[in-house]
Amino acid sequence: MKNRVETLRKEMGLNQEDFAKLLRVSRQTISSIERGKYNPSLDLAFEISDFFRKPIEEIFIHERIDKYEKK
C-alpha cells in the first residue's frame, strides 16, 4: 500500500529509529511500511495517524480494485 509515512516523518525531523521507538515498533517495521513492503495492522495505522494528527486516508493510499464489478 502506498503511503506518506516517510515524507511526514522527515517533515518532523525524525529518523526511522526514533520514530520506531515512539511507536514501540522496530526500525525494520518502519522501513518496510515506508517502502510499501508491509501493511501495518489497523491499530498501528491508527497510531501513526494519531501521531501525525492526520486522517488515516491522508497517510495511507488504498488503491481499490472493484473485484465485485459485474462483467
CHARMM internal coordinates of N, CA and C (Angstrom, degrees):
IC EDIT
DIST 1 N 1 CA 1.4327
DIST 1 CA 1 C 1.5265
ANGL 1 N 1 CA 1 C 108.91
DIST 1 C 2 N 1.3056
ANGL 1 CA 1 C 2 N 115.06
DIHE 1 N 1 CA 1 C 2 N 133.40
DIST 2 N 2 CA 1.4611
ANGL 1 C 2 N 2 CA 119.01
DIHE 1 CA 1 C 2 N 2 CA 177.23
DIST 2 CA 2 C 1.5189
ANGL 2 N 2 CA 2 C 109.17
DIHE 1 C 2 N 2 CA 2 C -71.54
DIST 2 C 3 N 1.3375
ANGL 2 CA 2 C 3 N 115.01
DIHE 2 N 2 CA 2 C 3 N 150.52
DIST 3 N 3 CA 1.4637
ANGL 2 C 3 N 3 CA 118.55
DIHE 2 CA 2 C 3 N 3 CA 179.82
DIST 3 CA 3 C 1.5268
ANGL 3 N 3 CA 3 C 110.26
DIHE 2 C 3 N 3 CA 3 C -156.71
DIST 3 C 4 N 1.3208
ANGL 3 CA 3 C 4 N 114.67
DIHE 3 N 3 CA 3 C 4 N 169.90
DIST 4 N 4 CA 1.4675
ANGL 3 C 4 N 4 CA 122.49
DIHE 3 CA 3 C 4 N 4 CA 179.91
DIST 4 CA 4 C 1.5292
ANGL 4 N 4 CA 4 C 111.81
DIHE 3 C 4 N 4 CA 4 C -111.03
DIST 4 C 5 N 1.3211
ANGL 4 CA 4 C 5 N 117.16
DIHE 4 N 4 CA 4 C 5 N 19.81
DIST 5 N 5 CA 1.4581
ANGL 4 C 5 N 5 CA 120.63
DIHE 4 CA 4 C 5 N 5 CA -175.08
DIST 5 CA 5 C 1.5269
ANGL 5 N 5 CA 5 C 111.67
DIHE 4 C 5 N 5 CA 5 C -59.96
DIST 5 C 6 N 1.3161
ANGL 5 CA 5 C 6 N 117.22
DIHE 5 N 5 CA 5 C 6 N -48.19
DIST 6 N 6 CA 1.4695
ANGL 5 C 6 N 6 CA 119.65
DIHE 5 CA 5 C 6 N 6 CA -178.45
DIST 6 CA 6 C 1.5210
ANGL 6 N 6 CA 6 C 111.44
DIHE 5 C 6 N 6 CA 6 C -60.54
DIST 6 C 7 N 1.3109
ANGL 6 CA 6 C 7 N 116.92
DIHE 6 N 6 CA 6 C 7 N -45.82
DIST 7 N 7 CA 1.4665
ANGL 6 C 7 N 7 CA 121.51
DIHE 6 CA 6 C 7 N 7 CA -179.60
DIST 7 CA 7 C 1.5255
ANGL 7 N 7 CA 7 C 110.67
DIHE 6 C 7 N 7 CA 7 C -60.04
DIST 7 C 8 N 1.3320
ANGL 7 CA 7 C 8 N 116.39
DIHE 7 N 7 CA 7 C 8 N -48.68
DIST 8 N 8 CA 1.4599
ANGL 7 C 8 N 8 CA 120.19
DIHE 7 CA 7 C 8 N 8 CA -178.83
DIST 8 CA 8 C 1.5269
ANGL 8 N 8 CA 8 C 111.83
DIHE 7 C 8 N 8 CA 8 C -66.03
DIST 8 C 9 N 1.3214
ANGL 8 CA 8 C 9 N 116.35
DIHE 8 N 8 CA 8 C 9 N -39.23
DIST 9 N 9 CA 1.4729
ANGL 8 C 9 N 9 CA 120.54
DIHE 8 CA 8 C 9 N 9 CA 178.54
DIST 9 CA 9 C 1.5249
ANGL 9 N 9 CA 9 C 110.32
DIHE 8 C 9 N 9 CA 9 C -60.86
DIST 9 C 10 N 1.3343
ANGL 9 CA 9 C 10 N 115.80
DIHE 9 N 9 CA 9 C 10 N -46.86
DIST 10 N 10 CA 1.4709
ANGL 9 C 10 N 10 CA 120.03
DIHE 9 CA 9 C 10 N 10 CA -178.91
DIST 10 CA 10 C 1.5254
ANGL 10 N 10 CA 10 C 111.63
DIHE 9 C 10 N 10 CA 10 C -66.07
DIST 10 C 11 N 1.3345
ANGL 10 CA 10 C 11 N 116.69
DIHE 10 N 10 CA 10 C 11 N -36.09
DIST 11 N 11 CA 1.4677
ANGL 10 C 11 N 11 CA 119.89
DIHE 10 CA 10 C 11 N 11 CA 176.90
DIST 11 CA 11 C 1.5293
ANGL 11 N 11 CA 11 C 111.47
DIHE 10 C 11 N 11 CA 11 C -60.06
DIST 11 C 12 N 1.3190
ANGL 11 CA 11 C 12 N 116.18
DIHE 11 N 11 CA 11 C 12 N -29.58
DIST 12 N 12 CA 1.4674
ANGL 11 C 12 N 12 CA 120.79
DIHE 11 CA 11 C 12 N 12 CA 179.23
DIST 12 CA 12 C 1.5241
ANGL 12 N 12 CA 12 C 112.22
DIHE 11 C 12 N 12 CA 12 C -88.58
DIST 12 C 13 N 1.3412
ANGL 12 CA 12 C 13 N 116.45
DIHE 12 N 12 CA 12 C 13 N -0.34
DIST 13 N 13 CA 1.4549
ANGL 12 C 13 N 13 CA 120.64
DIHE 12 CA 12 C 13 N 13 CA 177.35
DIST 13 CA 13 C 1.5129
ANGL 13 N 13 CA 13 C 114.12
DIHE 12 C 13 N 13 CA 13 C 74.53
DIST 13 C 14 N 1.3295
ANGL 13 CA 13 C 14 N 116.61
DIHE 13 N 13 CA 13 C 14 N 25.98
DIST 14 N 14 CA 1.4662
ANGL 13 C 14 N 14 CA 120.54
DIHE 13 CA 13 C 14 N 14 CA -179.48
DIST 14 CA 14 C 1.5224
ANGL 14 N 14 CA 14 C 111.05
DIHE 13 C 14 N 14 CA 14 C -103.59
DIST 14 C 15 N 1.3274
ANGL 14 CA 14 C 15 N 116.01
DIHE 14 N 14 CA 14 C 15 N 142.12
DIST 15 N 15 CA 1.4615
ANGL 14 C 15 N 15 CA 118.82
DIHE 14 CA 14 C 15 N 15 CA 170.16
DIST 15 CA 15 C 1.5283
ANGL 15 N 15 CA 15 C 108.05
DIHE 14 C 15 N 15 CA 15 C -89.80
DIST 15 C 16 N 1.3161
ANGL 15 CA 15 C 16 N 116.28
DIHE 15 N 15 CA 15 C 16 N 170.62
DIST 16 N 16 CA 1.4623
ANGL 15 C 16 N 16 CA 120.14
DIHE 15 CA 15 C 16 N 16 CA -177.07
DIST 16 CA 16 C 1.5274
ANGL 16 N 16 CA 16 C 112.36
DIHE 15 C 16 N 16 CA 16 C -60.44
DIST 16 C 17 N 1.3044
ANGL 16 CA 16 C 17 N 116.77
DIHE 16 N 16 CA 16 C 17 N -39.95
DIST 17 N 17 CA 1.4688
ANGL 16 C 17 N 17 CA 121.36
DIHE 16 CA 16 C 17 N 17 CA -177.92
DIST 17 CA 17 C 1.5296
ANGL 17 N 17 CA 17 C 111.27
DIHE 16 C 17 N 17 CA 17 C -62.38
DIST 17 C 18 N 1.3194
ANGL 17 CA 17 C 18 N 116.66
DIHE 17 N 17 CA 17 C 18 N -48.34
DIST 18 N 18 CA 1.4656
ANGL 17 C 18 N 18 CA 120.10
DIHE 17 CA 17 C 18 N 18 CA -178.98
DIST 18 CA 18 C 1.5326
ANGL 18 N 18 CA 18 C 111.57
DIHE 17 C 18 N 18 CA 18 C -66.57
DIST 18 C 19 N 1.3232
ANGL 18 CA 18 C 19 N 116.40
DIHE 18 N 18 CA 18 C 19 N -40.46
DIST 19 N 19 CA 1.4655
ANGL 18 C 19 N 19 CA 120.49
DIHE 18 CA 18 C 19 N 19 CA 178.36
DIST 19 CA 19 C 1.5298
ANGL 19 N 19 CA 19 C 110.17
DIHE 18 C 19 N 19 CA 19 C -62.94
DIST 19 C 20 N 1.3181
ANGL 19 CA 19 C 20 N 116.27
DIHE 19 N 19 CA 19 C 20 N -42.85
DIST 20 N 20 CA 1.4659
ANGL 19 C 20 N 20 CA 120.93
DIHE 19 CA 19 C 20 N 20 CA 178.60
DIST 20 CA 20 C 1.5287
ANGL 20 N 20 CA 20 C 110.93
DIHE 19 C 20 N 20 CA 20 C -60.79
DIST 20 C 21 N 1.3169
ANGL 20 CA 20 C 21 N 117.59
DIHE 20 N 20 CA 20 C 21 N -42.45
DIST 21 N 21 CA 1.4640
ANGL 20 C 21 N 21 CA 120.62
DIHE 20 CA 20 C 21 N 21 CA 179.08
DIST 21 CA 21 C 1.5233
ANGL 21 N 21 CA 21 C 111.48
DIHE 20 C 21 N 21 CA 21 C -62.16
DIST 21 C 22 N 1.3271
ANGL 21 CA 21 C 22 N 116.30
DIHE 21 N 21 CA 21 C 22 N -41.22
DIST 22 N 22 CA 1.4650
ANGL 21 C 22 N 22 CA 120.04
DIHE 21 CA 21 C 22 N 22 CA 179.08
DIST 22 CA 22 C 1.5289
ANGL 22 N 22 CA 22 C 111.98
DIHE 21 C 22 N 22 CA 22 C -62.41
DIST 22 C 23 N 1.3294
ANGL 22 CA 22 C 23 N 116.08
DIHE 22 N 22 CA 22 C 23 N -33.51
DIST 23 N 23 CA 1.4640
ANGL 22 C 23 N 23 CA 121.00
DIHE 22 CA 22 C 23 N 23 CA -179.02
DIST 23 CA 23 C 1.5317
ANGL 23 N 23 CA 23 C 113.10
DIHE 22 C 23 N 23 CA 23 C -93.95
DIST 23 C 24 N 1.3381
ANGL 23 CA 23 C 24 N 115.88
DIHE 23 N 23 CA 23 C 24 N -2.86
DIST 24 N 24 CA 1.4689
ANGL 23 C 24 N 24 CA 121.98
DIHE 23 CA 23 C 24 N 24 CA -179.54
DIST 24 CA 24 C 1.5300
ANGL 24 N 24 CA 24 C 112.36
DIHE 23 C 24 N 24 CA 24 C 60.88
DIST 24 C 25 N 1.3304
ANGL 24 CA 24 C 25 N 115.23
DIHE 24 N 24 CA 24 C 25 N 44.10
DIST 25 N 25 CA 1.4635
ANGL 24 C 25 N 25 CA 122.25
DIHE 24 CA 24 C 25 N 25 CA 174.46
DIST 25 CA 25 C 1.5206
ANGL 25 N 25 CA 25 C 107.75
DIHE 24 C 25 N 25 CA 25 C -131.86
DIST 25 C 26 N 1.3154
ANGL 25 CA 25 C 26 N 117.31
DIHE 25 N 25 CA 25 C 26 N 174.24
DIST 26 N 26 CA 1.4628
ANGL 25 C 26 N 26 CA 120.45
DIHE 25 CA 25 C 26 N 26 CA 179.84
DIST 26 CA 26 C 1.5287
ANGL 26 N 26 CA 26 C 110.72
DIHE 25 C 26 N 26 CA 26 C -82.11
DIST 26 C 27 N 1.3231
ANGL 26 CA 26 C 27 N 115.01
DIHE 26 N 26 CA 26 C 27 N 158.01
DIST 27 N 27 CA 1.4552
ANGL 26 C 27 N 27 CA 120.26
DIHE 26 CA 26 C 27 N 27 CA 175.34
DIST 27 CA 27 C 1.5225
ANGL 27 N 27 CA 27 C 109.99
DIHE 26 C 27 N 27 CA 27 C -61.18
DIST 27 C 28 N 1.3333
ANGL 27 CA 27 C 28 N 116.00
DIHE 27 N 27 CA 27 C 28 N -35.21
DIST 28 N 28 CA 1.4610
ANGL 27 C 28 N 28 CA 121.00
DIHE 27 CA 27 C 28 N 28 CA 179.44
DIST 28 CA 28 C 1.5355
ANGL 28 N 28 CA 28 C 111.09
DIHE 27 C 28 N 28 CA 28 C -62.87
DIST 28 C 29 N 1.3251
ANGL 28 CA 28 C 29 N 116.66
DIHE 28 N 28 CA 28 C 29 N -35.96
DIST 29 N 29 CA 1.4663
ANGL 28 C 29 N 29 CA 120.14
DIHE 28 CA 28 C 29 N 29 CA 177.17
DIST 29 CA 29 C 1.5241
ANGL 29 N 29 CA 29 C 110.17
DIHE 28 C 29 N 29 CA 29 C -63.25
DIST 29 C 30 N 1.3164
ANGL 29 CA 29 C 30 N 116.98
DIHE 29 N 29 CA 29 C 30 N -45.76
DIST 30 N 30 CA 1.4698
ANGL 29 C 30 N 30 CA 121.02
DIHE 29 CA 29 C 30 N 30 CA 179.02
DIST 30 CA 30 C 1.5189
ANGL 30 N 30 CA 30 C 110.08
DIHE 29 C 30 N 30 CA 30 C -61.85
DIST 30 C 31 N 1.3192
ANGL 30 CA 30 C 31 N 116.88
DIHE 30 N 30 CA 30 C 31 N -45.25
DIST 31 N 31 CA 1.4602
ANGL 30 C 31 N 31 CA 121.43
DIHE 30 CA 30 C 31 N 31 CA 179.00
DIST 31 CA 31 C 1.5293
ANGL 31 N 31 CA 31 C 110.81
DIHE 30 C 31 N 31 CA 31 C -58.58
DIST 31 C 32 N 1.3181
ANGL 31 CA 31 C 32 N 116.42
DIHE 31 N 31 CA 31 C 32 N -45.18
DIST 32 N 32 CA 1.4706
ANGL 31 C 32 N 32 CA 120.65
DIHE 31 CA 31 C 32 N 32 CA -178.82
DIST 32 CA 32 C 1.5250
ANGL 32 N 32 CA 32 C 112.05
DIHE 31 C 32 N 32 CA 32 C -65.93
DIST 32 C 33 N 1.3245
ANGL 32 CA 32 C 33 N 116.56
DIHE 32 N 32 CA 32 C 33 N -38.82
DIST 33 N 33 CA 1.4680
ANGL 32 C 33 N 33 CA 120.07
DIHE 32 CA 32 C 33 N 33 CA 177.20
DIST 33 CA 33 C 1.5245
ANGL 33 N 33 CA 33 C 109.51
DIHE 32 C 33 N 33 CA 33 C -64.05
DIST 33 C 34 N 1.3175
ANGL 33 CA 33 C 34 N 116.54
DIHE 33 N 33 CA 33 C 34 N -47.29
DIST 34 N 34 CA 1.4662
ANGL 33 C 34 N 34 CA 120.64
DIHE 33 CA 33 C 34 N 34 CA -178.00
DIST 34 CA 34 C 1.5227
ANGL 34 N 34 CA 34 C 112.36
DIHE 33 C 34 N 34 CA 34 C -61.62
DIST 34 C 35 N 1.3212
ANGL 34 CA 34 C 35 N 116.87
DIHE 34 N 34 CA 34 C 35 N -34.68
DIST 35 N 35 CA 1.4710
ANGL 34 C 35 N 35 CA 120.53
DIHE 34 CA 34 C 35 N 35 CA -179.92
DIST 35 CA 35 C 1.5241
ANGL 35 N 35 CA 35 C 112.66
DIHE 34 C 35 N 35 CA 35 C -85.07
DIST 35 C 36 N 1.3277
ANGL 35 CA 35 C 36 N 117.00
DIHE 35 N 35 CA 35 C 36 N -2.30
DIST 36 N 36 CA 1.4579
ANGL 35 C 36 N 36 CA 120.50
DIHE 35 CA 35 C 36 N 36 CA 179.86
DIST 36 CA 36 C 1.5114
ANGL 36 N 36 CA 36 C 113.75
DIHE 35 C 36 N 36 CA 36 C 75.47
DIST 36 C 37 N 1.3232
ANGL 36 CA 36 C 37 N 116.70
DIHE 36 N 36 CA 36 C 37 N 17.27
DIST 37 N 37 CA 1.4680
ANGL 36 C 37 N 37 CA 121.66
DIHE 36 CA 36 C 37 N 37 CA -179.75
DIST 37 CA 37 C 1.5215
ANGL 37 N 37 CA 37 C 112.33
DIHE 36 C 37 N 37 CA 37 C -89.31
DIST 37 C 38 N 1.3306
ANGL 37 CA 37 C 38 N 116.13
DIHE 37 N 37 CA 37 C 38 N -13.69
DIST 38 N 38 CA 1.4646
ANGL 37 C 38 N 38 CA 120.95
DIHE 37 CA 37 C 38 N 38 CA -177.27
DIST 38 CA 38 C 1.5172
ANGL 38 N 38 CA 38 C 108.36
DIHE 37 C 38 N 38 CA 38 C -143.36
DIST 38 C 39 N 1.3171
ANGL 38 CA 38 C 39 N 116.29
DIHE 38 N 38 CA 38 C 39 N 129.10
DIST 39 N 39 CA 1.4547
ANGL 38 C 39 N 39 CA 121.19
DIHE 38 CA 38 C 39 N 39 CA 173.99
DIST 39 CA 39 C 1.5160
ANGL 39 N 39 CA 39 C 108.37
DIHE 38 C 39 N 39 CA 39 C -92.51
DIST 39 C 40 N 1.3204
ANGL 39 CA 39 C 40 N 117.07
DIHE 39 N 39 CA 39 C 40 N 124.60
DIST 40 N 40 CA 1.4642
ANGL 39 C 40 N 40 CA 119.09
DIHE 39 CA 39 C 40 N 40 CA -178.24
DIST 40 CA 40 C 1.5242
ANGL 40 N 40 CA 40 C 111.26
DIHE 39 C 40 N 40 CA 40 C -66.98
DIST 40 C 41 N 1.3161
ANGL 40 CA 40 C 41 N 115.37
DIHE 40 N 40 CA 40 C 41 N 156.93
DIST 41 N 41 CA 1.4656
ANGL 40 C 41 N 41 CA 119.74
DIHE 40 CA 40 C 41 N 41 CA 172.47
DIST 41 CA 41 C 1.5233
ANGL 41 N 41 CA 41 C 107.74
DIHE 40 C 41 N 41 CA 41 C -61.52
DIST 41 C 42 N 1.3090
ANGL 41 CA 41 C 42 N 115.61
DIHE 41 N 41 CA 41 C 42 N 162.67
DIST 42 N 42 CA 1.4565
ANGL 41 C 42 N 42 CA 119.58
DIHE 41 CA 41 C 42 N 42 CA 178.62
DIST 42 CA 42 C 1.5255
ANGL 42 N 42 CA 42 C 110.48
DIHE 41 C 42 N 42 CA 42 C -60.48
DIST 42 C 43 N 1.3315
ANGL 42 CA 42 C 43 N 116.91
DIHE 42 N 42 CA 42 C 43 N -40.68
DIST 43 N 43 CA 1.4685
ANGL 42 C 43 N 43 CA 120.49
DIHE 42 CA 42 C 43 N 43 CA 178.11
DIST 43 CA 43 C 1.5238
ANGL 43 N 43 CA 43 C 111.72
DIHE 42 C 43 N 43 CA 43 C -60.20
DIST 43 C 44 N 1.3304
ANGL 43 CA 43 C 44 N 116.86
DIHE 43 N 43 CA 43 C 44 N -46.26
DIST 44 N 44 CA 1.4591
ANGL 43 C 44 N 44 CA 120.50
DIHE 43 CA 43 C 44 N 44 CA -179.71
DIST 44 CA 44 C 1.5254
ANGL 44 N 44 CA 44 C 110.81
DIHE 43 C 44 N 44 CA 44 C -66.77
DIST 44 C 45 N 1.3178
ANGL 44 CA 44 C 45 N 117.76
DIHE 44 N 44 CA 44 C 45 N -39.14
DIST 45 N 45 CA 1.4671
ANGL 44 C 45 N 45 CA 120.90
DIHE 44 CA 44 C 45 N 45 CA 178.25
DIST 45 CA 45 C 1.5321
ANGL 45 N 45 CA 45 C 110.04
DIHE 44 C 45 N 45 CA 45 C -60.35
DIST 45 C 46 N 1.3339
ANGL 45 CA 45 C 46 N 116.85
DIHE 45 N 45 CA 45 C 46 N -41.18
DIST 46 N 46 CA 1.4668
ANGL 45 C 46 N 46 CA 119.90
DIHE 45 CA 45 C 46 N 46 CA 178.06
DIST 46 CA 46 C 1.5230
ANGL 46 N 46 CA 46 C 111.46
DIHE 45 C 46 N 46 CA 46 C -69.60
DIST 46 C 47 N 1.3271
ANGL 46 CA 46 C 47 N 117.98
DIHE 46 N 46 CA 46 C 47 N -35.19
DIST 47 N 47 CA 1.4689
ANGL 46 C 47 N 47 CA 120.49
DIHE 46 CA 46 C 47 N 47 CA 175.92
DIST 47 CA 47 C 1.5281
ANGL 47 N 47 CA 47 C 110.32
DIHE 46 C 47 N 47 CA 47 C -62.08
DIST 47 C 48 N 1.3208
ANGL 47 CA 47 C 48 N 116.11
DIHE 47 N 47 CA 47 C 48 N -43.41
DIST 48 N 48 CA 1.4693
ANGL 47 C 48 N 48 CA 121.08
DIHE 47 CA 47 C 48 N 48 CA 178.72
DIST 48 CA 48 C 1.5222
ANGL 48 N 48 CA 48 C 109.47
DIHE 47 C 48 N 48 CA 48 C -63.62
DIST 48 C 49 N 1.3238
ANGL 48 CA 48 C 49 N 116.30
DIHE 48 N 48 CA 48 C 49 N -44.38
DIST 49 N 49 CA 1.4641
ANGL 48 C 49 N 49 CA 121.88
DIHE 48 CA 48 C 49 N 49 CA 177.83
DIST 49 CA 49 C 1.5317
ANGL 49 N 49 CA 49 C 110.68
DIHE 48 C 49 N 49 CA 49 C -58.76
DIST 49 C 50 N 1.3143
ANGL 49 CA 49 C 50 N 116.48
DIHE 49 N 49 CA 49 C 50 N -46.65
DIST 50 N 50 CA 1.4662
ANGL 49 C 50 N 50 CA 121.00
DIHE 49 CA 49 C 50 N 50 CA 178.84
DIST 50 CA 50 C 1.5256
ANGL 50 N 50 CA 50 C 111.43
DIHE 49 C 50 N 50 CA 50 C -62.92
DIST 50 C 51 N 1.3286
ANGL 50 CA 50 C 51 N 116.22
DIHE 50 N 50 CA 50 C 51 N -41.49
DIST 51 N 51 CA 1.4606
ANGL 50 C 51 N 51 CA 120.45
DIHE 50 CA 50 C 51 N 51 CA -179.15
DIST 51 CA 51 C 1.5280
ANGL 51 N 51 CA 51 C 111.03
DIHE 50 C 51 N 51 CA 51 C -59.83
DIST 51 C 52 N 1.3321
ANGL 51 CA 51 C 52 N 115.93
DIHE 51 N 51 CA 51 C 52 N -45.74
DIST 52 N 52 CA 1.4657
ANGL 51 C 52 N 52 CA 119.90
DIHE 51 CA 51 C 52 N 52 CA -178.64
DIST 52 CA 52 C 1.5294
ANGL 52 N 52 CA 52 C 113.07
DIHE 51 C 52 N 52 CA 52 C -83.56
DIST 52 C 53 N 1.3377
ANGL 52 CA 52 C 53 N 116.32
DIHE 52 N 52 CA 52 C 53 N -6.38
DIST 53 N 53 CA 1.4719
ANGL 52 C 53 N 53 CA 122.06
DIHE 52 CA 52 C 53 N 53 CA -177.80
DIST 53 CA 53 C 1.5255
ANGL 53 N 53 CA 53 C 111.68
DIHE 52 C 53 N 53 CA 53 C 54.74
DIST 53 C 54 N 1.3314
ANGL 53 CA 53 C 54 N 113.55
DIHE 53 N 53 CA 53 C 54 N 46.33
DIST 54 N 54 CA 1.4600
ANGL 53 C 54 N 54 CA 121.03
DIHE 53 CA 53 C 54 N 54 CA 178.94
DIST 54 CA 54 C 1.5156
ANGL 54 N 54 CA 54 C 108.43
DIHE 53 C 54 N 54 CA 54 C -133.91
DIST 54 C 55 N 1.3245
ANGL 54 CA 54 C 55 N 116.60
DIHE 54 N 54 CA 54 C 55 N 148.59
DIST 55 N 55 CA 1.4683
ANGL 54 C 55 N 55 CA 118.28
DIHE 54 CA 54 C 55 N 55 CA 175.96
DIST 55 CA 55 C 1.5308
ANGL 55 N 55 CA 55 C 110.31
DIHE 54 C 55 N 55 CA 55 C -60.42
DIST 55 C 56 N 1.2923
ANGL 55 CA 55 C 56 N 115.16
DIHE 55 N 55 CA 55 C 56 N 145.66
DIST 56 N 56 CA 1.4624
ANGL 55 C 56 N 56 CA 120.95
DIHE 55 CA 55 C 56 N 56 CA -176.35
DIST 56 CA 56 C 1.5252
ANGL 56 N 56 CA 56 C 111.71
DIHE 55 C 56 N 56 CA 56 C -55.84
DIST 56 C 57 N 1.3354
ANGL 56 CA 56 C 57 N 116.84
DIHE 56 N 56 CA 56 C 57 N -36.48
DIST 57 N 57 CA 1.4641
ANGL 56 C 57 N 57 CA 119.94
DIHE 56 CA 56 C 57 N 57 CA -178.18
DIST 57 CA 57 C 1.5318
ANGL 57 N 57 CA 57 C 112.95
DIHE 56 C 57 N 57 CA 57 C -72.36
DIST 57 C 58 N 1.3318
ANGL 57 CA 57 C 58 N 118.00
DIHE 57 N 57 CA 57 C 58 N -12.47
DIST 58 N 58 CA 1.4654
ANGL 57 C 58 N 58 CA 120.66
DIHE 57 CA 57 C 58 N 58 CA 173.52
DIST 58 CA 58 C 1.5270
ANGL 58 N 58 CA 58 C 111.82
DIHE 57 C 58 N 58 CA 58 C -85.41
DIST 58 C 59 N 1.3141
ANGL 58 CA 58 C 59 N 116.43
DIHE 58 N 58 CA 58 C 59 N -13.27
DIST 59 N 59 CA 1.4642
ANGL 58 C 59 N 59 CA 121.53
DIHE 58 CA 58 C 59 N 59 CA -178.74
DIST 59 CA 59 C 1.5265
ANGL 59 N 59 CA 59 C 111.13
DIHE 58 C 59 N 59 CA 59 C -103.05
DIST 59 C 60 N 1.3203
ANGL 59 CA 59 C 60 N 115.54
DIHE 59 N 59 CA 59 C 60 N -45.77
DIST 60 N 60 CA 1.4607
ANGL 59 C 60 N 60 CA 120.75
DIHE 59 CA 59 C 60 N 60 CA -177.05
DIST 60 CA 60 C 1.5243
ANGL 60 N 60 CA 60 C 109.21
DIHE 59 C 60 N 60 CA 60 C -108.55
DIST 60 C 61 N 1.3286
ANGL 60 CA 60 C 61 N 115.77
DIHE 60 N 60 CA 60 C 61 N 123.61
DIST 61 N 61 CA 1.4586
ANGL 60 C 61 N 61 CA 122.19
DIHE 60 CA 60 C 61 N 61 CA -176.75
DIST 61 CA 61 C 1.5205
ANGL 61 N 61 CA 61 C 108.98
DIHE 60 C 61 N 61 CA 61 C -102.92
DIST 61 C 62 N 1.3146
ANGL 61 CA 61 C 62 N 114.48
DIHE 61 N 61 CA 61 C 62 N 108.80
DIST 62 N 62 CA 1.4615
ANGL 61 C 62 N 62 CA 120.12
DIHE 61 CA 61 C 62 N 62 CA -178.92
DIST 62 CA 62 C 1.5236
ANGL 62 N 62 CA 62 C 109.03
DIHE 61 C 62 N 62 CA 62 C -95.26
DIST 62 C 63 N 1.3217
ANGL 62 CA 62 C 63 N 115.92
DIHE 62 N 62 CA 62 C 63 N 121.43
DIST 63 N 63 CA 1.4624
ANGL 62 C 63 N 63 CA 120.86
DIHE 62 CA 62 C 63 N 63 CA 177.60
DIST 63 CA 63 C 1.5161
ANGL 63 N 63 CA 63 C 107.69
DIHE 62 C 63 N 63 CA 63 C -93.22
DIST 63 C 64 N 1.2987
ANGL 63 CA 63 C 64 N 115.32
DIHE 63 N 63 CA 63 C 64 N 106.95
DIST 64 N 64 CA 1.4676
ANGL 63 C 64 N 64 CA 120.82
DIHE 63 CA 63 C 64 N 64 CA -176.33
DIST 64 CA 64 C 1.5097
ANGL 64 N 64 CA 64 C 111.60
DIHE 63 C 64 N 64 CA 64 C -76.39
DIST 64 C 65 N 1.2861
ANGL 64 CA 64 C 65 N 113.60
DIHE 64 N 64 CA 64 C 65 N 138.91
DIST 65 N 65 CA 1.4588
ANGL 64 C 65 N 65 CA 121.45
DIHE 64 CA 64 C 65 N 65 CA 171.36
DIST 65 CA 65 C 1.5218
ANGL 65 N 65 CA 65 C 105.07
DIHE 64 C 65 N 65 CA 65 C -118.58
DIST 65 C 66 N 1.3046
ANGL 65 CA 65 C 66 N 115.75
DIHE 65 N 65 CA 65 C 66 N 120.58
DIST 66 N 66 CA 1.4568
ANGL 65 C 66 N 66 CA 119.02
DIHE 65 CA 65 C 66 N 66 CA -177.89
DIST 66 CA 66 C 1.5241
ANGL 66 N 66 CA 66 C 109.37
DIHE 65 C 66 N 66 CA 66 C -80.05
DIST 66 C 67 N 1.3214
ANGL 66 CA 66 C 67 N 115.20
DIHE 66 N 66 CA 66 C 67 N 88.24
DIST 67 N 67 CA 1.4588
ANGL 66 C 67 N 67 CA 120.02
DIHE 66 CA 66 C 67 N 67 CA -177.13
DIST 67 CA 67 C 1.5233
ANGL 67 N 67 CA 67 C 112.03
DIHE 66 C 67 N 67 CA 67 C -79.12
DIST 67 C 68 N 1.3198
ANGL 67 CA 67 C 68 N 116.59
DIHE 67 N 67 CA 67 C 68 N -4.91
DIST 68 N 68 CA 1.4618
ANGL 67 C 68 N 68 CA 120.28
DIHE 67 CA 67 C 68 N 68 CA 179.28
DIST 68 CA 68 C 1.5280
ANGL 68 N 68 CA 68 C 112.37
DIHE 67 C 68 N 68 CA 68 C -103.41
DIST 68 C 69 N 1.3166
ANGL 68 CA 68 C 69 N 115.33
DIHE 68 N 68 CA 68 C 69 N 3.29
DIST 69 N 69 CA 1.4600
ANGL 68 C 69 N 69 CA 120.04
DIHE 68 CA 68 C 69 N 69 CA 179.75
DIST 69 CA 69 C 1.5279
ANGL 69 N 69 CA 69 C 110.06
DIHE 68 C 69 N 69 CA 69 C -63.25
DIST 69 C 70 N 1.3182
ANGL 69 CA 69 C 70 N 115.86
DIHE 69 N 69 CA 69 C 70 N 132.45
DIST 70 N 70 CA 1.4636
ANGL 69 C 70 N 70 CA 119.96
DIHE 69 CA 69 C 70 N 70 CA 179.25
DIST 70 CA 70 C 1.5094
ANGL 70 N 70 CA 70 C 109.57
DIHE 69 C 70 N 70 CA 70 C -79.51
DIST 70 C 71 N 1.3116
ANGL 70 CA 70 C 71 N 114.53
DIHE 70 N 70 CA 70 C 71 N 140.66
DIST 71 N 71 CA 1.4635
ANGL 70 C 71 N 71 CA 119.76
DIHE 70 CA 70 C 71 N 71 CA -179.18
DIST 71 CA 71 C 1.5017
ANGL 71 N 71 CA 71 C 110.77
DIHE 70 C 71 N 71 CA 71 C -106.87
END
COOR INIT
IC SEED 1 N 1 CA 1 C
IC BUILD
